[in-house]
Amino acid sequence: MEATHPQCKGTRYPVVFLGAGPGDPELITLKGRRLLDTADIVVYAGSLVNPALLSGIAAVCHDSAALDLKKIMQLLVEGHTAGLRVVRLHTGDPAIYGAIREQMQWLDRVQIPYEVVPGVSSAFAAAAALKKELTVPEVTQTVILTRQAGRTPVPERESLHRLAQAQATMCIFLSVSMMGAVVEELIAGGYPVQTPVAVVERASWPDQQILHGTLENIADQVQTSNIKKTAMIVVGPALADEITTASKLYAHTFSHEYR
């Protein structure tokens, strides 16, 4: 690799953990686009990363879908040691279910510098697709980002039925394949069966699909659809169409300090 990139000899660039955004290639940040365009090595998170983001870049690209942590880290460490610009490309925002903690700890142990560049989370791409504000005055001012327990366990104190007691807006990742269990947990926690729910598959991608329903019927809709994974579940009273409560932010009687 050093022979391929002689201009990089002697230089040590930090490894970059980069959020690719939810799918639409225009939803990557300007900084993220620049880092991809100038990278020498990109290790990307499989089919969840839109290939359009990698089209035309000069970097050597490695799909990490079939790689374990050790092999991924070998690519990152070797690239950095060779003086190359290395980007670890994660989907959405890498701070949420990005599995970057163990990668950063590995780099800490071998004393390799790194930085994290945020991306647009699929939770917010789903909200945009739904044309909904997740926080509504006098309805809910809290958004919970969570998941249903599956192959990866969830602490009991964070189980859906416990979190549901807040009656906030919930964005539930990685759980659509367990939709029946999700609904049971949410109802057990106190959400009424008529609570609005939406399921957004592949938010911002060209084949995006949206289901609208309530806790009473959404599991049946998912069952009869082709949605199996890569979908966001959004639930809570903030989704209700009949809500007309307005924010005081732009009221004529409100001070301008926070506008």
N, C-alpha and C positions, 0 to 999 in steps of 0.2 A: 504493500500500500504506500509506503514511503516513496517508492520509485514513481508511483502514479501521481502523487501529490508533493513534488519536491518543494513547493513553496511553503509547505507546512512544517518542514523540518525545524526542530528546536523550539517550536511554539507549543504551548499547552493551553488549549481552549477548554473551558468547562463543559462537561456533558450537560445537555439541555433536555429536561423532561418537558415535553410540549403537548398542550391540549389541542387536539385537532378540531374540536367542535363536534356538533351532533351529526354531521353528514354533508350538508350543503357546503361545497368547497369555498363559497364566499363568506361563510361564517367562521372562518379561521381569522385570528387577529392579524393586523398588519405586521406586527413583530413576528408572529408565527410564520407568516408567508415568507418573510425575509430570511428567517432561520432555515426554513426548508430549501429555499433557493440557493443558499450559500453553504449548505451542509455537504460533507464528504461521505458520511455514513448515516443512514436513517434506518432505525429498527422500529418497525411499525406494528400495531396491534391487529394484525390479520384483516379479515373481511369487514370488520367494523369501521375501518378507516376507508373513506372514499378514495378509490384509486386515482381520481382526478387530482387529488392533492399532490400526488407523486409524479404525475405526468410531466415529462419534459425537464425534470430536475437532473442535475449532474451527479447526484449522490449514488453510491452503491446502496441498494435497498434490501433489507432483510425482513421477511415476514416472521414475526415471533410466535405465530399460532402454534407451531409444532415444537417450539423451543422451551426448555425448562429454565428456571432462574439462572442456573450456573452458565448455560450456554448464552443466554441473553447478556449476562454480565461480562462474559469473555469478549463479546463483540464490543461492548461499551468501553471496557478497560483497554483492550488492544487498540481500538481506534484512538482513544485519548493518548495512550502511550506513544503512538506513532505521530502525534501532533495533528490529528485530523479533527475536523468539526463534526461532532457526534450528536445526533438528535434521537432521543427515544420518544416516539410519537404515540401518544395515548388518545383514546377517543374521549369526546366531551371535555370535561375538565378533569385533569388527573388527580385532583384532591378528593374526588368522590368515587369510591370503588375502583381506583386506578392501580392499586397494588404497587404504588411507587415507594412506600415506606421501606420495604425490605431492600429495594434497589438502592435507595439513598443511604441506608445503613451500610450496605456492602461498600459503596463508594467512600463512605466515612472511614470504614476500617482500612481501606487501602490508600486513604488520603488523596482521593481524586476530587477536585472541586466540581460542583454542579449548580445549576439553577433550575427553577421551575417557572414555566410560562403558562399562565392560565388559559383556559378555553371556555367556550360556551357550553354549558351543561345541557344534556338532553332534557332535563327537567324544565329548563327555560325555553328550549325549542318546542317542547310539548305545549307549554302555556301559550306561546306565540301561535302555534298551529290552531289551538282552541280559541284564540282571540279572547283570552280571559286574564284578569288580574288575580293573582293568587292571594293577595291580601285585600280585604274590603273593610272599610271603617264600620265599626259596630257589629261586624260579623265575625271576622277573624283577622288577627294581626300576626299570625304565626304560620310558618311553613315548615313541615317536618319532612326531611329527606331520609328514607329508610328502605327496608326490604323485608320480605317474608323469609323466615328461616327455611333453609333447604339443605343442600350439601354444605353450605357455609352456615354454621349456627349463628343465632342471634341471642344476646343476653336476655334472660327472661324479663328483666326490667324494661327492655326495649321491644318486647313483643308487640305485635300490632294491636292486640286487644288492650294493652296498657296505654300505648300511645294514642289510641282512638279516644280515650277519655278526655283528651284536650279539646276534641271537636274542632280541630284546626284543619287547614288544608294539608293533605298528605300527598307527596310524590313518592310512589313506591316503585323502586327499581327492581329489575331482575326477577320478577315474580309472576309474570302473566301466565306462565305454564302451571301455576298453582292457584289460579283465579278463584276456584271454589273455596279453598282454604283461606285465601285473603278475605273474601266476603264474610265468611263465618267469623273470622277474627275481628273484623271491623264492626260487625253487628254486635258481637259479644262485648265489645268495648264501649258501646253506647251510641254509635251512629244509627239514626233511624233508617229503616229499610228504603225510604224514599230519598235518601241522600244522593245527590247527583254524582255520577262517576263518569270519567272518560278514559278510554284506552287509546294511546297514540303509538302506533307502530312506525318505527323508522322515521321519527320526526325530522323534517326538513329534507328528506330524500325524495327523489321524484316519485317513488312508489309508496309514499306515506299513506297510511290508512288510519282512520279515526272511527271509534265506536263511542256513541253516547248512550247513557242509560242511567239506571239507579242501582243501588245495592241489591235490589230485588230481582233485576233481570240481566245485569251485566255479565254474570258468569255464563248464562245461556248464550248470550251474543258471542262471547269469546269462543265458546265451545263450537258454535256453528261457523265461525270464521276460520281463516287460514292463519291467524295470528298465533305463533308458537313461542316467540322470543323477541328480543330487541324492541320491547314495547314498554312505555311508561304508563303506569296507572296513576291517575290524578283523581282524588276524591275529596269532597268537603262542601260545605254550604256556599263557599265563595263561587262555585260553578253555577249556582242557580240563576236562571235567566230572569227571574222575577225580582231580583234584588235591584233596588234603585238608589240605595244609599250613596251619597256623593262624598268625596273627600272634602275636607275643609281647606285643603291646601290652596285652592284658587278661589275660595269664597271672598267676596269684597270686604268682609269684616275681619279677614285673617291677615296678620302681619306678614311682611314679605321676607323675613329672615331666612326661611328655609326653601324659598321658591327657586 
